[in-house]
Every structure is written in structure tokens, then in C-alpha cells.
Amino acid sequence: MSLKCASCGSTRLVHRAHLFKVTSVLPGEIALEIPPAGLPGTERYRSPLRADACIDCGHLQVHATDLTVLREAYEKQQAESLHVAV
């Protein structure tokens, strides 16, 4: 697991996120889903994605577009991990 962002070096990362295809919105749209750190069945966070591709090397960067959702998921994960550690 990466402990720092490869692009900016930030250590504030949301973990266990995965990509999934959204069939009910737009054909081919992909979203990011972040499971809760707590009990199964609790709230999951979702954000649409966008991507940038380098025309020279092909490097692809995928970005979540709803930063509010990412911040909420990060804060919840941090609070739950502190609660479990105590």
C-alpha cells in the first residue's frame, strides 16, 4: 500500500477504494467507491472520476472529482481507526 501520493507527496490518502462501472448514469462512466472503515453495511462514499493521459509516455492519472466526498471518507476512516486503536 502506498503511504504517499505519487504526484504530490501527500500522506492523506483514502484506503481500500475501488473503481466500478456506473450503468444507470452514463454509458461507460466509472466511479470510485470507498468502503467504510467500520462495520459492514455502514455508509459507503462514491465519487465520479476523470482521467488525464500523457501523449508522450501514456501515463494515466485518474482523479476523483468530488473532493468533499473524499474528505468525508478520509475523516471517517481516521476517526474509526483511532477508535479501534484505543
ZIBEL-V125402 format. One record per helix or strand of 3 or more residues. SS is the DSSP state (H for helix, E for strand). FROM is the first residue (numbers start at 0). LEN is the number of residues. If there is no record, write none. Layout:
ss=(SS	SS)
from=(FROM	FROM)
len=(LEN	LEN)
//
This chain:
ss=(E	E	E	E	H)
from=(16	28	44	59	66)
len=(6	6	9	5	19)
//
